[in-house]
Amino acid sequence: MPDIGGGHMSREKLGAFIRHARESQNLTQEQLAEKTGYARQTISRWEQGDQAITVEALVKILKVTRMQVTIGDKEAKVCIKIL
């Protein structure tokens, strides 16, 4: 799976978004880990920007936290909305 964290959004910014999404649902890292099937340490590394996240993992987090993100290329007019 491709990694998110390169391009225009840094790993740190994406990590802050993941933390915000988790906290918006009043979830601990441990609870998010249980709901997504990832280790708590992995969630922590994503939130700190220490590890790139796959699209698959981000989609799982978005579903659990009921957040959405739009990924697109303005020049190519391509947009993918992940709910």
Jmol script that loads the backbone (N, CA, C; Angstrom):
load data "model"
ATOM      1  N   MET A   1       0.846  -1.177   0.000  1.00  0.00           N
ATOM      2  CA  MET A   1       0.000   0.000   0.000  1.00  0.00           C
ATOM      3  C   MET A   1       0.894   1.243   0.000  1.00  0.00           C
ATOM      4  N   PRO A   2       0.459   2.305  -0.694  1.00  0.00           N
ATOM      5  CA  PRO A   2       1.246   3.540  -0.671  1.00  0.00           C
ATOM      6  C   PRO A   2       1.189   4.204   0.695  1.00  0.00           C
ATOM      7  N   ASP A   3       2.241   4.941   1.016  1.00  0.00           N
ATOM      8  CA  ASP A   3       2.288   5.665   2.282  1.00  0.00           C
ATOM      9  C   ASP A   3       1.774   7.083   2.102  1.00  0.00           C
ATOM     10  N   ILE A   4       1.092   7.574   3.138  1.00  0.00           N
ATOM     11  CA  ILE A   4       0.698   8.978   3.200  1.00  0.00           C
ATOM     12  C   ILE A   4       1.686   9.634   4.137  1.00  0.00           C
ATOM     13  N   GLY A   5       2.022  10.855   3.898  1.00  0.00           N
ATOM     14  CA  GLY A   5       2.951  11.533   4.780  1.00  0.00           C
ATOM     15  C   GLY A   5       4.002  12.268   3.972  1.00  0.00           C
ATOM     16  N   GLY A   6       4.108  11.936   2.707  1.00  0.00           N
ATOM     17  CA  GLY A   6       4.989  12.662   1.823  1.00  0.00           C
ATOM     18  C   GLY A   6       4.184  13.753   1.133  1.00  0.00           C
ATOM     19  N   GLY A   7       4.653  14.229   0.015  1.00  0.00           N
ATOM     20  CA  GLY A   7       3.904  15.222  -0.746  1.00  0.00           C
ATOM     21  C   GLY A   7       3.726  16.514   0.024  1.00  0.00           C
ATOM     22  N   HIS A   8       2.524  17.047  -0.012  1.00  0.00           N
ATOM     23  CA  HIS A   8       2.254  18.348   0.589  1.00  0.00           C
ATOM     24  C   HIS A   8       1.928  18.272   2.073  1.00  0.00           C
ATOM     25  N   MET A   9       1.532  17.137   2.575  1.00  0.00           N
ATOM     26  CA  MET A   9       1.203  17.023   3.995  1.00  0.00           C
ATOM     27  C   MET A   9       2.310  16.257   4.700  1.00  0.00           C
ATOM     28  N   SER A  10       2.931  16.913   5.659  1.00  0.00           N
ATOM     29  CA  SER A  10       4.014  16.257   6.392  1.00  0.00           C
ATOM     30  C   SER A  10       3.460  15.177   7.309  1.00  0.00           C
ATOM     31  N   ARG A  11       4.328  14.286   7.705  1.00  0.00           N
ATOM     32  CA  ARG A  11       3.927  13.244   8.655  1.00  0.00           C
ATOM     33  C   ARG A  11       3.452  13.873   9.958  1.00  0.00           C
ATOM     34  N   GLU A  12       4.098  14.975  10.353  1.00  0.00           N
ATOM     35  CA  GLU A  12       3.722  15.636  11.600  1.00  0.00           C
ATOM     36  C   GLU A  12       2.303  16.198  11.516  1.00  0.00           C
ATOM     37  N   LYS A  13       1.965  16.830  10.396  1.00  0.00           N
ATOM     38  CA  LYS A  13       0.610  17.376  10.228  1.00  0.00           C
ATOM     39  C   LYS A  13      -0.421  16.264  10.166  1.00  0.00           C
ATOM     40  N   LEU A  14      -0.093  15.201   9.468  1.00  0.00           N
ATOM     41  CA  LEU A  14      -1.014  14.074   9.392  1.00  0.00           C
ATOM     42  C   LEU A  14      -1.172  13.436  10.770  1.00  0.00           C
ATOM     43  N   GLY A  15      -0.083  13.345  11.508  1.00  0.00           N
ATOM     44  CA  GLY A  15      -0.141  12.810  12.865  1.00  0.00           C
ATOM     45  C   GLY A  15      -1.029  13.647  13.770  1.00  0.00           C
ATOM     46  N   ALA A  16      -0.934  14.971  13.624  1.00  0.00           N
ATOM     47  CA  ALA A  16      -1.791  15.865  14.413  1.00  0.00           C
ATOM     48  C   ALA A  16      -3.254  15.657  14.041  1.00  0.00           C
ATOM     49  N   PHE A  17      -3.526  15.421  12.758  1.00  0.00           N
ATOM     50  CA  PHE A  17      -4.896  15.150  12.321  1.00  0.00           C
ATOM     51  C   PHE A  17      -5.403  13.846  12.933  1.00  0.00           C
ATOM     52  N   ILE A  18      -4.567  12.814  12.934  1.00  0.00           N
ATOM     53  CA  ILE A  18      -4.961  11.522  13.508  1.00  0.00           C
ATOM     54  C   ILE A  18      -5.250  11.684  15.001  1.00  0.00           C
ATOM     55  N   ARG A  19      -4.392  12.417  15.695  1.00  0.00           N
ATOM     56  CA  ARG A  19      -4.603  12.663  17.127  1.00  0.00           C
ATOM     57  C   ARG A  19      -5.920  13.406  17.346  1.00  0.00           C
ATOM     58  N   HIS A  20      -6.172  14.432  16.542  1.00  0.00           N
ATOM     59  CA  HIS A  20      -7.420  15.194  16.649  1.00  0.00           C
ATOM     60  C   HIS A  20      -8.628  14.288  16.405  1.00  0.00           C
ATOM     61  N   ALA A  21      -8.544  13.458  15.377  1.00  0.00           N
ATOM     62  CA  ALA A  21      -9.654  12.548  15.064  1.00  0.00           C
ATOM     63  C   ALA A  21      -9.917  11.604  16.231  1.00  0.00           C
ATOM     64  N   ARG A  22      -8.855  11.053  16.795  1.00  0.00           N
ATOM     65  CA  ARG A  22      -8.988  10.132  17.930  1.00  0.00           C
ATOM     66  C   ARG A  22      -9.589  10.842  19.138  1.00  0.00           C
ATOM     67  N   GLU A  23      -9.047  12.003  19.460  1.00  0.00           N
ATOM     68  CA  GLU A  23      -9.520  12.739  20.631  1.00  0.00           C
ATOM     69  C   GLU A  23     -10.942  13.255  20.451  1.00  0.00           C
ATOM     70  N   SER A  24     -11.348  13.527  19.211  1.00  0.00           N
ATOM     71  CA  SER A  24     -12.714  14.007  18.962  1.00  0.00           C
ATOM     72  C   SER A  24     -13.753  12.953  19.326  1.00  0.00           C
ATOM     73  N   GLN A  25     -13.330  11.696  19.350  1.00  0.00           N
ATOM     74  CA  GLN A  25     -14.220  10.596  19.731  1.00  0.00           C
ATOM     75  C   GLN A  25     -13.927  10.114  21.157  1.00  0.00           C
ATOM     76  N   ASN A  26     -13.124  10.897  21.882  1.00  0.00           N
ATOM     77  CA  ASN A  26     -12.753  10.554  23.262  1.00  0.00           C
ATOM     78  C   ASN A  26     -12.143   9.159  23.372  1.00  0.00           C
ATOM     79  N   LEU A  27     -11.296   8.832  22.412  1.00  0.00           N
ATOM     80  CA  LEU A  27     -10.629   7.529  22.405  1.00  0.00           C
ATOM     81  C   LEU A  27      -9.185   7.675  22.874  1.00  0.00           C
ATOM     82  N   THR A  28      -8.722   6.703  23.625  1.00  0.00           N
ATOM     83  CA  THR A  28      -7.303   6.627  23.952  1.00  0.00           C
ATOM     84  C   THR A  28      -6.584   5.959  22.782  1.00  0.00           C
ATOM     85  N   GLN A  29      -5.268   6.041  22.781  1.00  0.00           N
ATOM     86  CA  GLN A  29      -4.508   5.335  21.751  1.00  0.00           C
ATOM     87  C   GLN A  29      -4.785   3.839  21.832  1.00  0.00           C
ATOM     88  N   GLU A  30      -4.897   3.316  23.030  1.00  0.00           N
ATOM     89  CA  GLU A  30      -5.168   1.890  23.224  1.00  0.00           C
ATOM     90  C   GLU A  30      -6.520   1.509  22.623  1.00  0.00           C
ATOM     91  N   GLN A  31      -7.541   2.333  22.846  1.00  0.00           N
ATOM     92  CA  GLN A  31      -8.876   2.043  22.312  1.00  0.00           C
ATOM     93  C   GLN A  31      -8.878   2.100  20.788  1.00  0.00           C
ATOM     94  N   LEU A  32      -8.208   3.102  20.223  1.00  0.00           N
ATOM     95  CA  LEU A  32      -8.130   3.196  18.764  1.00  0.00           C
ATOM     96  C   LEU A  32      -7.374   1.995  18.203  1.00  0.00           C
ATOM     97  N   ALA A  33      -6.332   1.586  18.886  1.00  0.00           N
ATOM     98  CA  ALA A  33      -5.567   0.411  18.454  1.00  0.00           C
ATOM     99  C   ALA A  33      -6.453  -0.829  18.428  1.00  0.00           C
ATOM    100  N   GLU A  34      -7.245  -1.023  19.468  1.00  0.00           N
ATOM    101  CA  GLU A  34      -8.138  -2.183  19.525  1.00  0.00           C
ATOM    102  C   GLU A  34      -9.160  -2.153  18.394  1.00  0.00           C
ATOM    103  N   LYS A  35      -9.702  -0.978  18.105  1.00  0.00           N
ATOM    104  CA  LYS A  35     -10.753  -0.858  17.090  1.00  0.00           C
ATOM    105  C   LYS A  35     -10.217  -0.991  15.665  1.00  0.00           C
ATOM    106  N   THR A  36      -8.939  -0.669  15.467  1.00  0.00           N
ATOM    107  CA  THR A  36      -8.363  -0.723  14.121  1.00  0.00           C
ATOM    108  C   THR A  36      -7.492  -1.956  13.881  1.00  0.00           C
ATOM    109  N   GLY A  37      -7.095  -2.623  14.953  1.00  0.00           N
ATOM    110  CA  GLY A  37      -6.249  -3.800  14.803  1.00  0.00           C
ATOM    111  C   GLY A  37      -4.761  -3.498  14.743  1.00  0.00           C
ATOM    112  N   TYR A  38      -4.373  -2.270  15.048  1.00  0.00           N
ATOM    113  CA  TYR A  38      -2.959  -1.893  15.072  1.00  0.00           C
ATOM    114  C   TYR A  38      -2.488  -1.790  16.518  1.00  0.00           C
ATOM    115  N   ALA A  39      -1.196  -1.869  16.718  1.00  0.00           N
ATOM    116  CA  ALA A  39      -0.628  -1.759  18.064  1.00  0.00           C
ATOM    117  C   ALA A  39      -0.704  -0.312  18.548  1.00  0.00           C
ATOM    118  N   ARG A  40      -0.831  -0.131  19.854  1.00  0.00           N
ATOM    119  CA  ARG A  40      -0.872   1.210  20.433  1.00  0.00           C
ATOM    120  C   ARG A  40       0.406   1.977  20.079  1.00  0.00           C
ATOM    121  N   GLN A  41       1.537   1.277  20.072  1.00  0.00           N
ATOM    122  CA  GLN A  41       2.804   1.921  19.746  1.00  0.00           C
ATOM    123  C   GLN A  41       2.809   2.440  18.305  1.00  0.00           C
ATOM    124  N   THR A  42       2.149   1.729  17.416  1.00  0.00           N
ATOM    125  CA  THR A  42       2.051   2.167  16.022  1.00  0.00           C
ATOM    126  C   THR A  42       1.217   3.438  15.933  1.00  0.00           C
ATOM    127  N   ILE A  43       0.088   3.472  16.643  1.00  0.00           N
ATOM    128  CA  ILE A  43      -0.753   4.676  16.678  1.00  0.00           C
ATOM    129  C   ILE A  43       0.082   5.851  17.183  1.00  0.00           C
ATOM    130  N   SER A  44       0.848   5.625  18.233  1.00  0.00           N
ATOM    131  CA  SER A  44       1.697   6.669  18.804  1.00  0.00           C
ATOM    132  C   SER A  44       2.718   7.173  17.789  1.00  0.00           C
ATOM    133  N   ARG A  45       3.362   6.260  17.070  1.00  0.00           N
ATOM    134  CA  ARG A  45       4.365   6.663  16.067  1.00  0.00           C
ATOM    135  C   ARG A  45       3.724   7.467  14.941  1.00  0.00           C
ATOM    136  N   TRP A  46       2.507   7.088  14.529  1.00  0.00           N
ATOM    137  CA  TRP A  46       1.809   7.866  13.495  1.00  0.00           C
ATOM    138  C   TRP A  46       1.506   9.265  14.009  1.00  0.00           C
ATOM    139  N   GLU A  47       0.996   9.353  15.231  1.00  0.00           N
ATOM    140  CA  GLU A  47       0.634  10.656  15.795  1.00  0.00           C
ATOM    141  C   GLU A  47       1.849  11.558  15.979  1.00  0.00           C
ATOM    142  N   GLN A  48       2.994  10.980  16.284  1.00  0.00           N
ATOM    143  CA  GLN A  48       4.225  11.756  16.468  1.00  0.00           C
ATOM    144  C   GLN A  48       4.893  12.101  15.138  1.00  0.00           C
ATOM    145  N   GLY A  49       4.440  11.482  14.057  1.00  0.00           N
ATOM    146  CA  GLY A  49       5.056  11.703  12.757  1.00  0.00           C
ATOM    147  C   GLY A  49       6.333  10.907  12.567  1.00  0.00           C
ATOM    148  N   ASP A  50       6.543   9.907  13.421  1.00  0.00           N
ATOM    149  CA  ASP A  50       7.758   9.097  13.349  1.00  0.00           C
ATOM    150  C   ASP A  50       7.668   7.967  12.332  1.00  0.00           C
ATOM    151  N   GLN A  51       6.461   7.654  11.885  1.00  0.00           N
ATOM    152  CA  GLN A  51       6.261   6.540  10.951  1.00  0.00           C
ATOM    153  C   GLN A  51       5.182   6.933   9.950  1.00  0.00           C
ATOM    154  N   ALA A  52       5.422   6.620   8.680  1.00  0.00           N
ATOM    155  CA  ALA A  52       4.416   6.868   7.646  1.00  0.00           C
ATOM    156  C   ALA A  52       3.243   5.913   7.849  1.00  0.00           C
ATOM    157  N   ILE A  53       2.072   6.362   7.440  1.00  0.00           N
ATOM    158  CA  ILE A  53       0.860   5.550   7.567  1.00  0.00           C
ATOM    159  C   ILE A  53       0.400   5.127   6.180  1.00  0.00           C
ATOM    160  N   THR A  54      -0.114   3.926   6.053  1.00  0.00           N
ATOM    161  CA  THR A  54      -0.637   3.471   4.771  1.00  0.00           C
ATOM    162  C   THR A  54      -2.042   4.028   4.569  1.00  0.00           C
ATOM    163  N   VAL A  55      -2.475   4.053   3.338  1.00  0.00           N
ATOM    164  CA  VAL A  55      -3.835   4.486   3.023  1.00  0.00           C
ATOM    165  C   VAL A  55      -4.833   3.572   3.725  1.00  0.00           C
ATOM    166  N   GLU A  56      -4.566   2.277   3.715  1.00  0.00           N
ATOM    167  CA  GLU A  56      -5.455   1.310   4.361  1.00  0.00           C
ATOM    168  C   GLU A  56      -5.632   1.629   5.848  1.00  0.00           C
ATOM    169  N   ALA A  57      -4.542   1.925   6.536  1.00  0.00           N
ATOM    170  CA  ALA A  57      -4.614   2.238   7.968  1.00  0.00           C
ATOM    171  C   ALA A  57      -5.355   3.547   8.201  1.00  0.00           C
ATOM    172  N   LEU A  58      -5.097   4.548   7.362  1.00  0.00           N
ATOM    173  CA  LEU A  58      -5.787   5.829   7.508  1.00  0.00           C
ATOM    174  C   LEU A  58      -7.286   5.659   7.315  1.00  0.00           C
ATOM    175  N   VAL A  59      -7.686   4.873   6.337  1.00  0.00           N
ATOM    176  CA  VAL A  59      -9.114   4.627   6.098  1.00  0.00           C
ATOM    177  C   VAL A  59      -9.747   3.974   7.322  1.00  0.00           C
ATOM    178  N   LYS A  60      -9.065   3.018   7.935  1.00  0.00           N
ATOM    179  CA  LYS A  60      -9.598   2.379   9.147  1.00  0.00           C
ATOM    180  C   LYS A  60      -9.796   3.404  10.258  1.00  0.00           C
ATOM    181  N   ILE A  61      -8.816   4.278  10.440  1.00  0.00           N
ATOM    182  CA  ILE A  61      -8.919   5.306  11.478  1.00  0.00           C
ATOM    183  C   ILE A  61     -10.067   6.258  11.177  1.00  0.00           C
ATOM    184  N   LEU A  62     -10.205   6.655   9.919  1.00  0.00           N
ATOM    185  CA  LEU A  62     -11.286   7.566   9.538  1.00  0.00           C
ATOM    186  C   LEU A  62     -12.646   6.942   9.797  1.00  0.00           C
ATOM    187  N   LYS A  63     -12.784   5.666   9.509  1.00  0.00           N
ATOM    188  CA  LYS A  63     -14.063   4.987   9.751  1.00  0.00           C
ATOM    189  C   LYS A  63     -14.379   4.931  11.237  1.00  0.00           C
ATOM    190  N   VAL A  64     -13.400   4.566  12.044  1.00  0.00           N
ATOM    191  CA  VAL A  64     -13.612   4.455  13.491  1.00  0.00           C
ATOM    192  C   VAL A  64     -13.941   5.816  14.102  1.00  0.00           C
ATOM    193  N   THR A  65     -13.262   6.861  13.636  1.00  0.00           N
ATOM    194  CA  THR A  65     -13.442   8.191  14.227  1.00  0.00           C
ATOM    195  C   THR A  65     -14.523   9.013  13.534  1.00  0.00           C
ATOM    196  N   ARG A  66     -15.107   8.453  12.489  1.00  0.00           N
ATOM    197  CA  ARG A  66     -16.168   9.127  11.735  1.00  0.00           C
ATOM    198  C   ARG A  66     -15.706  10.471  11.151  1.00  0.00           C
ATOM    199  N   MET A  67     -14.443  10.509  10.787  1.00  0.00           N
ATOM    200  CA  MET A  67     -13.886  11.708  10.161  1.00  0.00           C
ATOM    201  C   MET A  67     -13.783  11.446   8.663  1.00  0.00           C
ATOM    202  N   GLN A  68     -13.572  12.504   7.915  1.00  0.00           N
ATOM    203  CA  GLN A  68     -13.369  12.344   6.479  1.00  0.00           C
ATOM    204  C   GLN A  68     -12.217  13.223   6.036  1.00  0.00           C
ATOM    205  N   VAL A  69     -11.626  12.832   4.942  1.00  0.00           N
ATOM    206  CA  VAL A  69     -10.540  13.600   4.358  1.00  0.00           C
ATOM    207  C   VAL A  69     -10.701  13.537   2.845  1.00  0.00           C
ATOM    208  N   THR A  70     -10.372  14.624   2.193  1.00  0.00           N
ATOM    209  CA  THR A  70     -10.408  14.666   0.737  1.00  0.00           C
ATOM    210  C   THR A  70      -8.973  14.778   0.243  1.00  0.00           C
ATOM    211  N   ILE A  71      -8.617  13.886  -0.638  1.00  0.00           N
ATOM    212  CA  ILE A  71      -7.283  13.875  -1.224  1.00  0.00           C
ATOM    213  C   ILE A  71      -7.459  14.178  -2.696  1.00  0.00           C
ATOM    214  N   GLY A  72      -6.747  15.170  -3.193  1.00  0.00           N
ATOM    215  CA  GLY A  72      -6.951  15.494  -4.591  1.00  0.00           C
ATOM    216  C   GLY A  72      -5.763  16.169  -5.230  1.00  0.00           C
ATOM    217  N   ASP A  73      -5.826  16.256  -6.524  1.00  0.00           N
ATOM    218  CA  ASP A  73      -4.829  16.935  -7.324  1.00  0.00           C
ATOM    219  C   ASP A  73      -5.564  18.006  -8.117  1.00  0.00           C
ATOM    220  N   LYS A  74      -5.387  19.266  -7.730  1.00  0.00           N
ATOM    221  CA  LYS A  74      -6.114  20.366  -8.375  1.00  0.00           C
ATOM    222  C   LYS A  74      -5.806  20.460  -9.867  1.00  0.00           C
ATOM    223  N   GLU A  75      -4.547  20.263 -10.221  1.00  0.00           N
ATOM    224  CA  GLU A  75      -4.170  20.378 -11.625  1.00  0.00           C
ATOM    225  C   GLU A  75      -4.820  19.292 -12.469  1.00  0.00           C
ATOM    226  N   ALA A  76      -4.848  18.074 -11.970  1.00  0.00           N
ATOM    227  CA  ALA A  76      -5.438  16.968 -12.720  1.00  0.00           C
ATOM    228  C   ALA A  76      -6.943  16.876 -12.495  1.00  0.00           C
ATOM    229  N   LYS A  77      -7.449  17.670 -11.559  1.00  0.00           N
ATOM    230  CA  LYS A  77      -8.872  17.667 -11.207  1.00  0.00           C
ATOM    231  C   LYS A  77      -9.340  16.273 -10.809  1.00  0.00           C
ATOM    232  N   VAL A  78      -8.493  15.612 -10.029  1.00  0.00           N
ATOM    233  CA  VAL A  78      -8.813  14.291  -9.503  1.00  0.00           C
ATOM    234  C   VAL A  78      -9.010  14.447  -8.006  1.00  0.00           C
ATOM    235  N   CYS A  79     -10.070  13.872  -7.506  1.00  0.00           N
ATOM    236  CA  CYS A  79     -10.354  13.999  -6.084  1.00  0.00           C
ATOM    237  C   CYS A  79     -10.911  12.686  -5.561  1.00  0.00           C
ATOM    238  N   ILE A  80     -10.391  12.235  -4.440  1.00  0.00           N
ATOM    239  CA  ILE A  80     -10.892  11.029  -3.785  1.00  0.00           C
ATOM    240  C   ILE A  80     -11.358  11.447  -2.405  1.00  0.00           C
ATOM    241  N   LYS A  81     -12.597  11.176  -2.086  1.00  0.00           N
ATOM    242  CA  LYS A  81     -13.120  11.513  -0.770  1.00  0.00           C
ATOM    243  C   LYS A  81     -13.218  10.234   0.037  1.00  0.00           C
ATOM    244  N   ILE A  82     -12.529  10.210   1.170  1.00  0.00           N
ATOM    245  CA  ILE A  82     -12.538   9.043   2.043  1.00  0.00           C
ATOM    246  C   ILE A  82     -13.443   9.349   3.214  1.00  0.00           C
ATOM    247  N   LEU A  83     -14.484   8.547   3.346  1.00  0.00           N
ATOM    248  CA  LEU A  83     -15.427   8.750   4.446  1.00  0.00           C
ATOM    249  C   LEU A  83     -15.179   7.753   5.533  1.00  0.00           C
TER     250      LEU A  83
END
end "model"
wireframe off; spacefill off
backbone 0.3
color backbone group
